Amino acid sequence: MVLVNQAAPVLETGLRAAIRIQEAAQRTAAEMGLDLVTVACESTAAAGSSLISRLLDQNLRLTGVLAFNEQAASGAVSGALARRLRVPDDLSVVAPRRRAPGTGAPAQP
């Protein structure tokens, strides 16, 4: 399983949400006996597609992506489909959606 987090420069600013997600994912994976690789990724679909392609080249048994990077997540799905993987049958991609502040409703793009 892989956690696709925000880009390195964003993480270096100390973005608390990204740090909390990463710590929680690492803790939960350890409790469940899962191997979790954490990678930083630019927030673009192209970067997500390129990243998933590289990750699949390195590990053909990759079956899960947890993305705290909505734009990269969409690229990961596109990249997986381009490799003829079935999402979610062959590769599950989970990403939280942004919410409009204070409403709980999805934010408008």
C-alpha atoms as an extended CHARMM CRD file, in Angstrom:
* protein
*
       109  EXT
         1         1  MET       CA              0.0000000000        0.0000000000        0.0000000000  PROA      1               0.0000000000
         2         2  VAL       CA              1.1580000000        3.5220000000       -0.6880000000  PROA      2               0.0000000000
         3         3  LEU       CA              0.2470000000        6.8820000000        0.8510000000  PROA      3               0.0000000000
         4         4  VAL       CA              0.4630000000        9.6680000000       -1.7250000000  PROA      4               0.0000000000
         5         5  ASN       CA              0.9310000000       12.8430000000        0.2840000000  PROA      5               0.0000000000
         6         6  GLN       CA              1.3870000000       16.4790000000       -0.6560000000  PROA      6               0.0000000000
         7         7  ALA       CA              4.4900000000       17.7160000000       -2.4790000000  PROA      7               0.0000000000
         8         8  ALA       CA              7.7220000000       17.8900000000       -0.4650000000  PROA      8               0.0000000000
         9         9  PRO       CA              7.7800000000       21.7320000000       -0.3180000000  PROA      9               0.0000000000
        10        10  VAL       CA              4.2400000000       21.6870000000        1.1180000000  PROA      10              0.0000000000
        11        11  LEU       CA              5.2040000000       19.0820000000        3.7180000000  PROA      11              0.0000000000
        12        12  GLU       CA              8.2740000000       21.1180000000        4.6520000000  PROA      12              0.0000000000
        13        13  THR       CA              6.0160000000       24.0430000000        5.6090000000  PROA      13              0.0000000000
        14        14  GLY       CA              4.6140000000       21.7950000000        8.3370000000  PROA      14              0.0000000000
        15        15  LEU       CA              1.0970000000       21.4170000000        6.9230000000  PROA      15              0.0000000000
        16        16  ARG       CA             -0.5260000000       19.8700000000        9.9860000000  PROA      16              0.0000000000
        17        17  ALA       CA             -3.2610000000       17.9670000000        8.1530000000  PROA      17              0.0000000000
        18        18  ALA       CA             -0.7430000000       16.2360000000        5.8950000000  PROA      18              0.0000000000
        19        19  ILE       CA              1.4330000000       15.3300000000        8.8620000000  PROA      19              0.0000000000
        20        20  ARG       CA             -1.5390000000       13.9810000000       10.8620000000  PROA      20              0.0000000000
        21        21  ILE       CA             -2.7370000000       11.8850000000        7.9030000000  PROA      21              0.0000000000
        22        22  GLN       CA              0.7420000000       10.4550000000        7.3990000000  PROA      22              0.0000000000
        23        23  GLU       CA              1.1990000000        9.6090000000       11.0860000000  PROA      23              0.0000000000
        24        24  ALA       CA             -2.2630000000        8.0320000000       11.3320000000  PROA      24              0.0000000000
        25        25  ALA       CA             -1.7540000000        5.9840000000        8.1630000000  PROA      25              0.0000000000
        26        26  GLN       CA              1.6290000000        4.7340000000        9.3620000000  PROA      26              0.0000000000
        27        27  ARG       CA              0.2580000000        3.8390000000       12.7910000000  PROA      27              0.0000000000
        28        28  THR       CA             -2.7940000000        2.0520000000       11.3730000000  PROA      28              0.0000000000
        29        29  ALA       CA             -0.7620000000        0.1510000000        8.7870000000  PROA      29              0.0000000000
        30        30  ALA       CA              1.6340000000       -1.0310000000       11.5000000000  PROA      30              0.0000000000
        31        31  GLU       CA             -1.2640000000       -2.1390000000       13.7060000000  PROA      31              0.0000000000
        32        32  MET       CA             -2.7140000000       -4.1010000000       10.7780000000  PROA      32              0.0000000000
        33        33  GLY       CA              0.6250000000       -5.5980000000        9.7760000000  PROA      33              0.0000000000
        34        34  LEU       CA              0.6050000000       -3.8350000000        6.4070000000  PROA      34              0.0000000000
        35        35  ASP       CA              3.5920000000       -2.4190000000        4.5730000000  PROA      35              0.0000000000
        36        36  LEU       CA              3.0350000000        1.2720000000        3.8290000000  PROA      36              0.0000000000
        37        37  VAL       CA              5.2500000000        3.3620000000        1.6090000000  PROA      37              0.0000000000
        38        38  THR       CA              4.8030000000        7.1360000000        1.8720000000  PROA      38              0.0000000000
        39        39  VAL       CA              5.6120000000        9.3080000000       -1.1320000000  PROA      39              0.0000000000
        40        40  ALA       CA              5.3060000000       13.0220000000       -1.7780000000  PROA      40              0.0000000000
        41        41  CYS       CA              3.7370000000       14.1270000000       -5.0520000000  PROA      41              0.0000000000
        42        42  GLU       CA              3.0140000000       17.3960000000       -6.8130000000  PROA      42              0.0000000000
        43        43  SER       CA             -0.6830000000       18.2460000000       -6.8160000000  PROA      43              0.0000000000
        44        44  THR       CA             -1.4040000000       17.5790000000      -10.4810000000  PROA      44              0.0000000000
        45        45  ALA       CA             -3.0600000000       14.7050000000      -12.3070000000  PROA      45              0.0000000000
        46        46  ALA       CA              0.0140000000       14.3450000000      -14.5320000000  PROA      46              0.0000000000
        47        47  ALA       CA              2.2670000000       13.9330000000      -11.4880000000  PROA      47              0.0000000000
        48        48  GLY       CA             -0.0890000000       11.3570000000       -9.9930000000  PROA      48              0.0000000000
        49        49  SER       CA             -0.1960000000        9.3780000000      -13.2350000000  PROA      49              0.0000000000
        50        50  SER       CA              3.5860000000        9.4170000000      -13.5450000000  PROA      50              0.0000000000
        51        51  LEU       CA              3.9840000000        8.4380000000       -9.8980000000  PROA      51              0.0000000000
        52        52  ILE       CA              1.6260000000        5.4560000000      -10.1000000000  PROA      52              0.0000000000
        53        53  SER       CA              3.3950000000        4.2510000000      -13.2210000000  PROA      53              0.0000000000
        54        54  ARG       CA              6.7700000000        4.3610000000      -11.4430000000  PROA      54              0.0000000000
        55        55  LEU       CA              5.3490000000        2.6780000000       -8.3470000000  PROA      55              0.0000000000
        56        56  LEU       CA              3.7810000000       -0.1160000000      -10.3980000000  PROA      56              0.0000000000
        57        57  ASP       CA              7.0710000000       -0.6110000000      -12.2440000000  PROA      57              0.0000000000
        58        58  GLN       CA              8.7280000000       -1.1110000000       -8.8470000000  PROA      58              0.0000000000
        59        59  ASN       CA              5.9620000000       -3.2290000000       -7.2970000000  PROA      59              0.0000000000
        60        60  LEU       CA              3.5360000000       -5.0700000000       -9.5420000000  PROA      60              0.0000000000
        61        61  ARG       CA              1.7050000000       -6.3400000000       -6.4410000000  PROA      61              0.0000000000
        62        62  LEU       CA              0.6250000000       -2.8470000000       -5.3810000000  PROA      62              0.0000000000
        63        63  THR       CA             -3.1100000000       -3.0230000000       -4.6780000000  PROA      63              0.0000000000
        64        64  GLY       CA             -3.9100000000        0.0960000000       -2.6700000000  PROA      64              0.0000000000
        65        65  VAL       CA             -3.3520000000        3.8460000000       -2.8030000000  PROA      65              0.0000000000
        66        66  LEU       CA             -4.3540000000        6.2110000000       -0.0090000000  PROA      66              0.0000000000
        67        67  ALA       CA             -4.0230000000        9.7340000000       -1.3440000000  PROA      67              0.0000000000
        68        68  PHE       CA             -4.0340000000       12.9140000000        0.6820000000  PROA      68              0.0000000000
        69        69  ASN       CA             -3.6280000000       14.7480000000       -2.6010000000  PROA      69              0.0000000000
        70        70  GLU       CA             -6.8760000000       14.9160000000       -4.5510000000  PROA      70              0.0000000000
        71        71  GLN       CA             -5.3440000000       16.0210000000       -7.8550000000  PROA      71              0.0000000000
        72        72  ALA       CA             -2.6490000000       13.3380000000       -7.7710000000  PROA      72              0.0000000000
        73        73  ALA       CA             -5.2990000000       10.7380000000       -6.8950000000  PROA      73              0.0000000000
        74        74  SER       CA             -7.1910000000       11.4150000000      -10.1160000000  PROA      74              0.0000000000
        75        75  GLY       CA             -3.9360000000       11.0040000000      -12.0260000000  PROA      75              0.0000000000
        76        76  ALA       CA             -3.2190000000        7.7420000000      -10.2080000000  PROA      76              0.0000000000
        77        77  VAL       CA             -6.5680000000        6.3940000000      -11.3990000000  PROA      77              0.0000000000
        78        78  SER       CA             -5.8700000000        7.5250000000      -14.9750000000  PROA      78              0.0000000000
        79        79  GLY       CA             -2.3800000000        6.0250000000      -14.8800000000  PROA      79              0.0000000000
        80        80  ALA       CA             -3.7000000000        2.7180000000      -13.5680000000  PROA      80              0.0000000000
        81        81  LEU       CA             -6.3920000000        2.5940000000      -16.2500000000  PROA      81              0.0000000000
        82        82  ALA       CA             -3.7700000000        3.3420000000      -18.9160000000  PROA      82              0.0000000000
        83        83  ARG       CA             -1.9440000000        0.2160000000      -17.7410000000  PROA      83              0.0000000000
        84        84  ARG       CA             -5.1770000000       -1.7550000000      -18.1580000000  PROA      84              0.0000000000
        85        85  LEU       CA             -5.7020000000       -2.1680000000      -14.4180000000  PROA      85              0.0000000000
        86        86  ARG       CA             -9.2670000000       -2.2730000000      -13.1780000000  PROA      86              0.0000000000
        87        87  VAL       CA             -9.9840000000        0.3250000000      -10.5010000000  PROA      87              0.0000000000
        88        88  PRO       CA            -10.9770000000       -0.7090000000       -7.8030000000  PROA      88              0.0000000000
        89        89  ASP       CA            -10.7320000000       -4.4300000000       -8.6330000000  PROA      89              0.0000000000
        90        90  ASP       CA             -6.9650000000       -4.4630000000       -9.2770000000  PROA      90              0.0000000000
        91        91  LEU       CA             -5.9960000000       -1.1970000000       -7.5780000000  PROA      91              0.0000000000
        92        92  SER       CA             -8.0180000000        0.6510000000       -4.9470000000  PROA      92              0.0000000000
        93        93  VAL       CA             -7.5500000000        4.4160000000       -4.7840000000  PROA      93              0.0000000000
        94        94  VAL       CA             -8.9620000000        6.2440000000       -1.7490000000  PROA      94              0.0000000000
        95        95  ALA       CA             -8.7820000000       10.0120000000       -1.3840000000  PROA      95              0.0000000000
        96        96  PRO       CA            -10.6220000000       12.3940000000        0.9310000000  PROA      96              0.0000000000
        97        97  ARG       CA            -12.6160000000       15.0680000000       -0.8720000000  PROA      97              0.0000000000
        98        98  ARG       CA            -12.2710000000       18.7190000000       -0.0560000000  PROA      98              0.0000000000
        99        99  ARG       CA            -15.1950000000       20.2700000000        1.7830000000  PROA      99              0.0000000000
       100       100  ALA       CA            -16.5190000000       23.8040000000        1.6520000000  PROA      100             0.0000000000
       101       101  PRO       CA            -15.4600000000       25.5330000000        4.9000000000  PROA      101             0.0000000000
       102       102  GLY       CA            -17.9650000000       25.1010000000        7.7020000000  PROA      102             0.0000000000
       103       103  THR       CA            -20.6190000000       23.3360000000        5.6190000000  PROA      103             0.0000000000
       104       104  GLY       CA            -19.6010000000       19.7160000000        5.2550000000  PROA      104             0.0000000000
       105       105  ALA       CA            -20.6460000000       20.0240000000        1.6160000000  PROA      105             0.0000000000
       106       106  PRO       CA            -18.2230000000       19.2400000000       -1.2170000000  PROA      106             0.0000000000
       107       107  ALA       CA            -16.3570000000       22.3220000000       -2.3910000000  PROA      107             0.0000000000
       108       108  GLN       CA            -17.0130000000       23.5280000000       -5.9070000000  PROA      108             0.0000000000
       109       109  PRO       CA            -14.0160000000       23.1160000000       -8.2320000000  PROA      109             0.0000000000
